[in-house]
């Protein structure tokens, strides 16, 4: 029986979890694709490829060349470019596509959220008065905060962000999640954080910062997700495994 060739578009804990699950399924031949943004990506139990495909056309050509039978878009909900490309490429190449993503967080009692549409709007929402602000969006989208130089920024990222010098007063903390609630409480207390800026990523791995802000009464400027890609979306790994199984070839 030939194995089912799968492409997982990754860069998230969901993609890594799916890679672990598929590594034990000998009827599949999965490849995990990463953008190559993180200098030392965590090791994975299945073959990886790194770097862009060259837009939707490049991805469609890859799907045909590699005889990919199905694509699982498990990229981050804010990675709108690759998800849009995947939808176009899969349609063009006639390859089935499913989106494996986490539901967005919803505000709970005690949360002090100000929801904004973009990171630029998040900068505006910080206001004029000086604050100590925790930025957790990683390497990307720091430059807009250079337009509000009155604040002190505590920036947490996996790798040193290229844009950090746009922030006149900052402290860089290099760390890779998942982060615990106790750790997030410590960080917010010790850095005297007054506002958290976060994307509404959803999922458990980065939720403790939201819980810590709630516990400490810290306001959160939360950036809404971009529109979802045009494809069936599943939030549960077992449902994704079931979807993959529907494409299993007969022996
Ligand atoms: P993006 O704006 O949607 O993608 C930019 C370009 O990077 C894409 O057009 C594609 O290049 C390439 N690319 C992105 N993901 C790829 C993948 N998994 N495999 C191969 N190429 C990929 O994405 P982004 O916001 O820069 O995020 C980049 C990666 O980091 C994503 O894989 C995402 O899952 C992960 N990530 C993003 C965030 C976030 O907040 N945005 C957070 C955590 C993790 P080509 O057009 O040349 O194919």
py3Dmol code that shows the C-alpha trace and the ligand (Angstrom):
import py3Dmol

protein = """\
ATOM      1  CA  UNK A   1       0.000   0.000   0.000  1.00  0.00           C
ATOM      2  CA  UNK A   2       1.465   3.409  -0.882  1.00  0.00           C
ATOM      3  CA  UNK A   3       1.567   5.800   2.015  1.00  0.00           C
ATOM      4  CA  UNK A   4      -0.605   8.903   2.071  1.00  0.00           C
ATOM      5  CA  UNK A   5       1.597  11.925   1.331  1.00  0.00           C
ATOM      6  CA  UNK A   6       0.583  14.819   3.559  1.00  0.00           C
ATOM      7  CA  UNK A   7       1.801  18.391   3.846  1.00  0.00           C
ATOM      8  CA  UNK A   8       1.403  20.075   7.232  1.00  0.00           C
ATOM      9  CA  UNK A   9       1.863  23.833   7.154  1.00  0.00           C
ATOM     10  CA  UNK A  10       3.225  24.472  10.621  1.00  0.00           C
ATOM     11  CA  UNK A  11       4.903  26.839  13.027  1.00  0.00           C
ATOM     12  CA  UNK A  12       2.448  26.168  15.870  1.00  0.00           C
ATOM     13  CA  UNK A  13       1.989  23.766  18.765  1.00  0.00           C
ATOM     14  CA  UNK A  14      -1.005  22.273  16.888  1.00  0.00           C
ATOM     15  CA  UNK A  15       1.228  21.407  13.932  1.00  0.00           C
ATOM     16  CA  UNK A  16       3.838  19.849  16.224  1.00  0.00           C
ATOM     17  CA  UNK A  17       1.154  17.815  18.015  1.00  0.00           C
ATOM     18  CA  UNK A  18      -0.161  16.578  14.664  1.00  0.00           C
ATOM     19  CA  UNK A  19       3.384  15.693  13.570  1.00  0.00           C
ATOM     20  CA  UNK A  20       3.784  13.608  16.740  1.00  0.00           C
ATOM     21  CA  UNK A  21       0.476  11.822  16.122  1.00  0.00           C
ATOM     22  CA  UNK A  22       1.284  11.093  12.471  1.00  0.00           C
ATOM     23  CA  UNK A  23       4.788   9.834  13.290  1.00  0.00           C
ATOM     24  CA  UNK A  24       3.075   6.757  14.722  1.00  0.00           C
ATOM     25  CA  UNK A  25       0.832   6.203  11.673  1.00  0.00           C
ATOM     26  CA  UNK A  26       2.806   4.116   9.198  1.00  0.00           C
ATOM     27  CA  UNK A  27       0.125   4.519   6.476  1.00  0.00           C
ATOM     28  CA  UNK A  28       1.016   8.223   6.186  1.00  0.00           C
ATOM     29  CA  UNK A  29       4.086  10.022   4.832  1.00  0.00           C
ATOM     30  CA  UNK A  30       3.822  13.508   6.339  1.00  0.00           C
ATOM     31  CA  UNK A  31       6.125  16.492   5.791  1.00  0.00           C
ATOM     32  CA  UNK A  32       6.095  19.452   8.167  1.00  0.00           C
ATOM     33  CA  UNK A  33       6.712  22.803   6.495  1.00  0.00           C
ATOM     34  CA  UNK A  34       8.078  25.738   8.494  1.00  0.00           C
ATOM     35  CA  UNK A  35       8.613  29.299   7.305  1.00  0.00           C
ATOM     36  CA  UNK A  36      12.161  29.227   8.662  1.00  0.00           C
ATOM     37  CA  UNK A  37      11.561  32.323  10.815  1.00  0.00           C
ATOM     38  CA  UNK A  38      12.828  30.767  14.058  1.00  0.00           C
ATOM     39  CA  UNK A  39      16.579  30.250  14.137  1.00  0.00           C
ATOM     40  CA  UNK A  40      16.491  26.912  16.003  1.00  0.00           C
ATOM     41  CA  UNK A  41      13.093  25.304  15.529  1.00  0.00           C
ATOM     42  CA  UNK A  42      12.206  22.571  18.005  1.00  0.00           C
ATOM     43  CA  UNK A  43      13.139  19.089  16.682  1.00  0.00           C
ATOM     44  CA  UNK A  44      10.247  17.202  15.052  1.00  0.00           C
ATOM     45  CA  UNK A  45       9.564  13.474  14.678  1.00  0.00           C
ATOM     46  CA  UNK A  46       8.721  13.695  10.936  1.00  0.00           C
ATOM     47  CA  UNK A  47      10.603  15.083   7.904  1.00  0.00           C
ATOM     48  CA  UNK A  48      10.690  18.886   7.691  1.00  0.00           C
ATOM     49  CA  UNK A  49      11.149  21.420   4.952  1.00  0.00           C
ATOM     50  CA  UNK A  50      12.060  25.033   5.643  1.00  0.00           C
ATOM     51  CA  UNK A  51      11.280  28.317   3.875  1.00  0.00           C
ATOM     52  CA  UNK A  52       8.615  29.807   1.619  1.00  0.00           C
ATOM     53  CA  UNK A  53       7.269  28.115  -1.501  1.00  0.00           C
ATOM     54  CA  UNK A  54       7.268  31.279  -3.625  1.00  0.00           C
ATOM     55  CA  UNK A  55       3.622  32.302  -3.271  1.00  0.00           C
ATOM     56  CA  UNK A  56       0.485  30.367  -4.188  1.00  0.00           C
ATOM     57  CA  UNK A  57       1.908  29.322  -7.579  1.00  0.00           C
ATOM     58  CA  UNK A  58       5.052  27.935  -5.954  1.00  0.00           C
ATOM     59  CA  UNK A  59       2.986  26.024  -3.406  1.00  0.00           C
ATOM     60  CA  UNK A  60       0.706  24.589  -6.122  1.00  0.00           C
ATOM     61  CA  UNK A  61       3.801  23.435  -8.055  1.00  0.00           C
ATOM     62  CA  UNK A  62       5.212  21.836  -4.876  1.00  0.00           C
ATOM     63  CA  UNK A  63       1.936  19.936  -4.267  1.00  0.00           C
ATOM     64  CA  UNK A  64       2.001  18.491  -7.776  1.00  0.00           C
ATOM     65  CA  UNK A  65       5.747  17.748  -7.787  1.00  0.00           C
ATOM     66  CA  UNK A  66       5.651  16.019  -4.391  1.00  0.00           C
ATOM     67  CA  UNK A  67       2.360  14.193  -5.160  1.00  0.00           C
ATOM     68  CA  UNK A  68       0.775  15.550  -1.971  1.00  0.00           C
ATOM     69  CA  UNK A  69      -2.617  13.923  -1.342  1.00  0.00           C
ATOM     70  CA  UNK A  70      -3.900  16.352   1.311  1.00  0.00           C
ATOM     71  CA  UNK A  71      -2.827  19.548   3.066  1.00  0.00           C
ATOM     72  CA  UNK A  72      -3.373  20.453   6.702  1.00  0.00           C
ATOM     73  CA  UNK A  73      -3.000  24.183   7.301  1.00  0.00           C
ATOM     74  CA  UNK A  74      -1.961  24.272  10.952  1.00  0.00           C
ATOM     75  CA  UNK A  75      -0.343  27.712  10.754  1.00  0.00           C
ATOM     76  CA  UNK A  76      -0.957  30.441  13.303  1.00  0.00           C
ATOM     77  CA  UNK A  77      -4.334  32.220  12.954  1.00  0.00           C
ATOM     78  CA  UNK A  78      -2.439  35.489  12.322  1.00  0.00           C
ATOM     79  CA  UNK A  79      -0.377  33.976   9.472  1.00  0.00           C
ATOM     80  CA  UNK A  80      -2.967  35.097   6.918  1.00  0.00           C
ATOM     81  CA  UNK A  81      -0.620  35.145   3.909  1.00  0.00           C
ATOM     82  CA  UNK A  82       0.341  31.474   3.893  1.00  0.00           C
ATOM     83  CA  UNK A  83      -3.250  30.410   4.659  1.00  0.00           C
ATOM     84  CA  UNK A  84      -4.607  32.404   1.719  1.00  0.00           C
ATOM     85  CA  UNK A  85      -1.895  30.906  -0.499  1.00  0.00           C
ATOM     86  CA  UNK A  86      -2.763  27.407   0.682  1.00  0.00           C
ATOM     87  CA  UNK A  87      -6.443  27.879  -0.213  1.00  0.00           C
ATOM     88  CA  UNK A  88      -5.568  29.127  -3.719  1.00  0.00           C
ATOM     89  CA  UNK A  89      -2.870  26.490  -4.329  1.00  0.00           C
ATOM     90  CA  UNK A  90      -4.988  23.553  -3.156  1.00  0.00           C
ATOM     91  CA  UNK A  91      -7.874  24.669  -5.365  1.00  0.00           C
ATOM     92  CA  UNK A  92      -5.528  25.007  -8.356  1.00  0.00           C
ATOM     93  CA  UNK A  93      -3.856  21.633  -7.765  1.00  0.00           C
ATOM     94  CA  UNK A  94      -7.077  19.817  -6.812  1.00  0.00           C
ATOM     95  CA  UNK A  95      -5.694  18.828  -3.406  1.00  0.00           C
ATOM     96  CA  UNK A  96      -8.021  18.647  -0.372  1.00  0.00           C
ATOM     97  CA  UNK A  97      -7.312  21.192   2.378  1.00  0.00           C
ATOM     98  CA  UNK A  98      -8.332  21.424   6.001  1.00  0.00           C
ATOM     99  CA  UNK A  99      -7.468  24.152   8.515  1.00  0.00           C
ATOM    100  CA  UNK A 100      -6.423  22.937  11.962  1.00  0.00           C
ATOM    101  CA  UNK A 101      -6.683  25.872  14.294  1.00  0.00           C
ATOM    102  CA  UNK A 102      -7.596  26.858  17.836  1.00  0.00           C
ATOM    103  CA  UNK A 103     -10.767  28.728  18.659  1.00  0.00           C
ATOM    104  CA  UNK A 104     -10.192  32.352  19.694  1.00  0.00           C
ATOM    105  CA  UNK A 105     -10.186  33.268  23.389  1.00  0.00           C
ATOM    106  CA  UNK A 106     -13.352  34.887  24.728  1.00  0.00           C
ATOM    107  CA  UNK A 107     -13.289  37.457  27.521  1.00  0.00           C
ATOM    108  CA  UNK A 108     -14.205  36.113  30.937  1.00  0.00           C
ATOM    109  CA  UNK A 109     -15.403  37.893  34.064  1.00  0.00           C
ATOM    110  CA  UNK A 110     -12.494  39.926  35.428  1.00  0.00           C
ATOM    111  CA  UNK A 111     -10.831  40.414  32.042  1.00  0.00           C
ATOM    112  CA  UNK A 112     -10.170  44.073  31.162  1.00  0.00           C
ATOM    113  CA  UNK A 113      -9.927  43.731  27.378  1.00  0.00           C
ATOM    114  CA  UNK A 114      -9.788  46.438  24.762  1.00  0.00           C
ATOM    115  CA  UNK A 115     -10.232  44.608  21.440  1.00  0.00           C
ATOM    116  CA  UNK A 116      -8.606  46.286  18.425  1.00  0.00           C
ATOM    117  CA  UNK A 117      -8.398  45.270  14.744  1.00  0.00           C
ATOM    118  CA  UNK A 118      -4.655  45.688  14.105  1.00  0.00           C
ATOM    119  CA  UNK A 119      -1.312  46.092  15.844  1.00  0.00           C
ATOM    120  CA  UNK A 120      -1.270  49.732  14.712  1.00  0.00           C
ATOM    121  CA  UNK A 121      -4.603  50.234  16.496  1.00  0.00           C
ATOM    122  CA  UNK A 122      -3.076  48.552  19.559  1.00  0.00           C
ATOM    123  CA  UNK A 123      -0.384  51.258  19.657  1.00  0.00           C
ATOM    124  CA  UNK A 124      -3.088  53.964  19.602  1.00  0.00           C
ATOM    125  CA  UNK A 125      -5.009  52.157  22.341  1.00  0.00           C
ATOM    126  CA  UNK A 126      -2.052  52.455  24.736  1.00  0.00           C
ATOM    127  CA  UNK A 127      -2.844  56.174  25.056  1.00  0.00           C
ATOM    128  CA  UNK A 128      -0.644  59.147  25.779  1.00  0.00           C
ATOM    129  CA  UNK A 129       0.310  58.611  29.432  1.00  0.00           C
ATOM    130  CA  UNK A 130       3.518  56.603  29.968  1.00  0.00           C
ATOM    131  CA  UNK A 131       3.018  52.946  30.853  1.00  0.00           C
ATOM    132  CA  UNK A 132       5.074  49.807  31.259  1.00  0.00           C
ATOM    133  CA  UNK A 133       3.836  47.549  28.459  1.00  0.00           C
ATOM    134  CA  UNK A 134       4.430  43.831  27.935  1.00  0.00           C
ATOM    135  CA  UNK A 135       4.663  42.876  24.247  1.00  0.00           C
ATOM    136  CA  UNK A 136       4.427  39.160  23.509  1.00  0.00           C
ATOM    137  CA  UNK A 137       3.872  39.085  19.762  1.00  0.00           C
ATOM    138  CA  UNK A 138       7.430  37.911  19.253  1.00  0.00           C
ATOM    139  CA  UNK A 139       9.714  39.010  16.480  1.00  0.00           C
ATOM    140  CA  UNK A 140       7.049  40.541  14.281  1.00  0.00           C
ATOM    141  CA  UNK A 141       5.173  43.824  14.284  1.00  0.00           C
ATOM    142  CA  UNK A 142       7.257  45.684  16.853  1.00  0.00           C
ATOM    143  CA  UNK A 143       8.009  48.684  14.643  1.00  0.00           C
ATOM    144  CA  UNK A 144       4.536  50.324  15.082  1.00  0.00           C
ATOM    145  CA  UNK A 145       5.299  50.756  18.798  1.00  0.00           C
ATOM    146  CA  UNK A 146       8.138  53.109  17.848  1.00  0.00           C
ATOM    147  CA  UNK A 147       5.364  55.665  17.259  1.00  0.00           C
ATOM    148  CA  UNK A 148       4.608  55.634  20.999  1.00  0.00           C
ATOM    149  CA  UNK A 149       8.109  56.135  22.462  1.00  0.00           C
ATOM    150  CA  UNK A 150       6.757  57.445  25.795  1.00  0.00           C
ATOM    151  CA  UNK A 151       6.163  53.883  27.058  1.00  0.00           C
ATOM    152  CA  UNK A 152       8.627  51.379  28.486  1.00  0.00           C
ATOM    153  CA  UNK A 153       8.349  48.075  26.596  1.00  0.00           C
ATOM    154  CA  UNK A 154       9.146  44.655  27.965  1.00  0.00           C
ATOM    155  CA  UNK A 155       9.436  42.463  24.867  1.00  0.00           C
ATOM    156  CA  UNK A 156       9.348  38.670  24.978  1.00  0.00           C
ATOM    157  CA  UNK A 157      10.446  36.747  21.894  1.00  0.00           C
ATOM    158  CA  UNK A 158      12.117  33.465  20.915  1.00  0.00           C
ATOM    159  CA  UNK A 159      14.849  35.139  18.829  1.00  0.00           C
ATOM    160  CA  UNK A 160      16.168  38.723  19.009  1.00  0.00           C
ATOM    161  CA  UNK A 161      13.677  40.828  16.988  1.00  0.00           C
ATOM    162  CA  UNK A 162      15.152  42.869  14.136  1.00  0.00           C
ATOM    163  CA  UNK A 163      12.789  45.764  14.833  1.00  0.00           C
ATOM    164  CA  UNK A 164      13.556  46.160  18.537  1.00  0.00           C
ATOM    165  CA  UNK A 165      15.664  49.271  18.086  1.00  0.00           C
ATOM    166  CA  UNK A 166      12.473  51.089  17.044  1.00  0.00           C
ATOM    167  CA  UNK A 167      11.611  51.093  20.766  1.00  0.00           C
ATOM    168  CA  UNK A 168      13.662  53.692  22.661  1.00  0.00           C
ATOM    169  CA  UNK A 169      13.129  52.212  26.133  1.00  0.00           C
ATOM    170  CA  UNK A 170      12.866  48.449  26.185  1.00  0.00           C
ATOM    171  CA  UNK A 171      13.918  45.250  27.884  1.00  0.00           C
ATOM    172  CA  UNK A 172      14.213  42.075  25.794  1.00  0.00           C
ATOM    173  CA  UNK A 173      13.421  38.699  27.332  1.00  0.00           C
ATOM    174  CA  UNK A 174      14.344  35.720  25.149  1.00  0.00           C
ATOM    175  CA  UNK A 175      12.145  32.727  25.975  1.00  0.00           C
ATOM    176  CA  UNK A 176      10.203  29.969  24.265  1.00  0.00           C
ATOM    177  CA  UNK A 177       6.750  28.895  25.505  1.00  0.00           C
ATOM    178  CA  UNK A 178       4.714  27.250  26.835  1.00  0.00           C
ATOM    179  CA  UNK A 179       4.660  29.580  29.832  1.00  0.00           C
ATOM    180  CA  UNK A 180       3.087  28.745  33.201  1.00  0.00           C
ATOM    181  CA  UNK A 181       0.607  30.917  35.076  1.00  0.00           C
ATOM    182  CA  UNK A 182       3.069  31.171  37.994  1.00  0.00           C
ATOM    183  CA  UNK A 183       5.798  32.303  35.592  1.00  0.00           C
ATOM    184  CA  UNK A 184       3.552  34.892  33.934  1.00  0.00           C
ATOM    185  CA  UNK A 185       2.466  36.259  37.326  1.00  0.00           C
ATOM    186  CA  UNK A 186       6.135  36.556  38.364  1.00  0.00           C
ATOM    187  CA  UNK A 187       7.046  38.316  35.128  1.00  0.00           C
ATOM    188  CA  UNK A 188       4.185  40.818  35.326  1.00  0.00           C
ATOM    189  CA  UNK A 189       4.851  41.571  38.994  1.00  0.00           C
ATOM    190  CA  UNK A 190       8.636  41.824  38.747  1.00  0.00           C
ATOM    191  CA  UNK A 191       8.525  44.046  35.640  1.00  0.00           C
ATOM    192  CA  UNK A 192       5.626  46.103  37.123  1.00  0.00           C
ATOM    193  CA  UNK A 193       3.622  45.584  33.910  1.00  0.00           C
ATOM    194  CA  UNK A 194       0.693  48.008  33.533  1.00  0.00           C
ATOM    195  CA  UNK A 195      -0.712  46.862  30.165  1.00  0.00           C
ATOM    196  CA  UNK A 196      -0.390  43.680  28.119  1.00  0.00           C
ATOM    197  CA  UNK A 197      -0.618  43.712  24.330  1.00  0.00           C
ATOM    198  CA  UNK A 198      -1.549  40.321  22.862  1.00  0.00           C
ATOM    199  CA  UNK A 199      -2.919  38.814  19.709  1.00  0.00           C
ATOM    200  CA  UNK A 200      -6.044  36.707  20.133  1.00  0.00           C
ATOM    201  CA  UNK A 201      -4.116  33.574  19.233  1.00  0.00           C
ATOM    202  CA  UNK A 202      -6.341  31.136  21.140  1.00  0.00           C
ATOM    203  CA  UNK A 203      -5.102  27.823  22.490  1.00  0.00           C
ATOM    204  CA  UNK A 204      -3.634  26.830  25.812  1.00  0.00           C
ATOM    205  CA  UNK A 205       0.096  27.358  25.285  1.00  0.00           C
ATOM    206  CA  UNK A 206       0.007  31.172  25.562  1.00  0.00           C
ATOM    207  CA  UNK A 207      -3.199  31.583  27.592  1.00  0.00           C
ATOM    208  CA  UNK A 208      -1.500  31.894  31.038  1.00  0.00           C
ATOM    209  CA  UNK A 209      -0.523  35.515  30.244  1.00  0.00           C
ATOM    210  CA  UNK A 210      -4.237  36.312  29.805  1.00  0.00           C
ATOM    211  CA  UNK A 211      -5.039  34.558  33.091  1.00  0.00           C
ATOM    212  CA  UNK A 212      -2.200  36.381  34.857  1.00  0.00           C
ATOM    213  CA  UNK A 213      -3.429  39.767  33.578  1.00  0.00           C
ATOM    214  CA  UNK A 214      -6.938  38.891  34.830  1.00  0.00           C
ATOM    215  CA  UNK A 215      -5.619  37.882  38.258  1.00  0.00           C
ATOM    216  CA  UNK A 216      -3.607  41.103  38.594  1.00  0.00           C
ATOM    217  CA  UNK A 217      -6.314  43.381  37.115  1.00  0.00           C
ATOM    218  CA  UNK A 218      -3.990  44.405  34.265  1.00  0.00           C
ATOM    219  CA  UNK A 219      -5.699  45.788  31.122  1.00  0.00           C
ATOM    220  CA  UNK A 220      -5.110  43.843  27.900  1.00  0.00           C
ATOM    221  CA  UNK A 221      -5.077  45.395  24.446  1.00  0.00           C
ATOM    222  CA  UNK A 222      -6.049  42.386  22.357  1.00  0.00           C
ATOM    223  CA  UNK A 223      -5.713  42.269  18.595  1.00  0.00           C
ATOM    224  CA  UNK A 224      -8.561  40.481  16.781  1.00  0.00           C
ATOM    225  CA  UNK A 225      -7.796  37.770  14.230  1.00  0.00           C
ATOM    226  CA  UNK A 226      -7.666  38.425  10.519  1.00  0.00           C
ATOM    227  CA  UNK A 227     -10.523  36.831   8.503  1.00  0.00           C
ATOM    228  CA  UNK A 228     -10.171  33.014   8.446  1.00  0.00           C
ATOM    229  CA  UNK A 229      -9.087  31.204   5.279  1.00  0.00           C
ATOM    230  CA  UNK A 230     -11.753  29.762   2.970  1.00  0.00           C
ATOM    231  CA  UNK A 231     -11.600  26.107   3.961  1.00  0.00           C
ATOM    232  CA  UNK A 232     -13.159  23.719   6.441  1.00  0.00           C
ATOM    233  CA  UNK A 233     -11.731  24.475   9.912  1.00  0.00           C
ATOM    234  CA  UNK A 234     -11.339  21.887  12.683  1.00  0.00           C
ATOM    235  CA  UNK A 235     -10.304  22.641  16.268  1.00  0.00           C
ATOM    236  CA  UNK A 236      -9.660  19.117  17.504  1.00  0.00           C
ATOM    237  CA  UNK A 237      -6.747  16.831  16.618  1.00  0.00           C
ATOM    238  CA  UNK A 238      -8.964  13.723  16.623  1.00  0.00           C
ATOM    239  CA  UNK A 239     -11.261  15.346  14.066  1.00  0.00           C
ATOM    240  CA  UNK A 240      -8.221  16.209  11.948  1.00  0.00           C
ATOM    241  CA  UNK A 241      -7.021  12.599  12.168  1.00  0.00           C
ATOM    242  CA  UNK A 242     -10.513  11.511  11.090  1.00  0.00           C
ATOM    243  CA  UNK A 243     -10.417  13.937   8.146  1.00  0.00           C
ATOM    244  CA  UNK A 244      -7.008  12.568   7.121  1.00  0.00           C
ATOM    245  CA  UNK A 245      -8.310   8.995   7.372  1.00  0.00           C
ATOM    246  CA  UNK A 246     -11.060   9.791   4.843  1.00  0.00           C
ATOM    247  CA  UNK A 247      -8.277  10.263   2.296  1.00  0.00           C
ATOM    248  CA  UNK A 248      -6.592   6.967   3.150  1.00  0.00           C
ATOM    249  CA  UNK A 249      -6.017   4.846   0.086  1.00  0.00           C
ATOM    250  CA  UNK A 250      -7.567   1.402  -0.208  1.00  0.00           C
ATOM    251  CA  UNK A 251      -4.961  -1.379   0.161  1.00  0.00           C
TER     252      UNK A 251
END
"""
ligand_1 = """\
48
LIG
P 2.536 34.831 6.688
O 2.635 36.322 6.719
O 1.222 34.233 6.469
O 3.529 34.207 5.629
C 4.534 34.935 4.962
C 5.256 34.005 4.017
O 6.085 33.112 4.759
C 4.327 33.117 3.219
O 3.811 33.779 2.090
C 5.244 31.958 2.880
O 6.164 32.331 1.854
C 6.061 31.823 4.133
N 5.484 30.868 5.078
C 4.685 31.114 6.157
N 4.414 29.992 6.824
C 5.038 28.988 6.156
C 5.145 27.593 6.360
N 4.554 26.988 7.414
N 5.877 26.874 5.472
C 6.494 27.471 4.422
N 6.427 28.803 4.178
C 5.721 29.549 5.043
O 3.120 34.240 8.044
P 3.809 34.922 9.301
O 2.766 35.631 10.081
O 5.063 35.619 8.820
O 4.202 33.610 10.116
C 5.267 32.779 9.647
C 5.186 31.426 10.333
O 5.257 31.588 11.745
C 3.888 30.681 10.033
O 4.218 29.389 9.595
C 3.129 30.664 11.347
O 2.456 29.437 11.553
C 4.221 30.897 12.373
N 3.734 31.736 13.475
C 3.198 32.955 13.212
C 2.712 33.724 14.251
C 2.073 35.051 13.989
O 1.612 35.677 14.967
N 1.969 35.531 12.749
C 2.820 33.262 15.578
C 3.393 32.002 15.810
C 3.845 31.256 14.751
P 5.911 31.994 0.306
O 4.838 32.938 -0.139
O 7.239 32.203 -0.325
O 5.441 30.564 0.252
"""
view = py3Dmol.view(width=600, height=400)
view.addModel(protein, "pdb")
view.setStyle({"model": 0}, {"cartoon": {"style": "trace"}})
view.addModel(ligand_1, "xyz")
view.setStyle({"model": 1}, {"stick": {}})
view.zoomTo()
view.show()
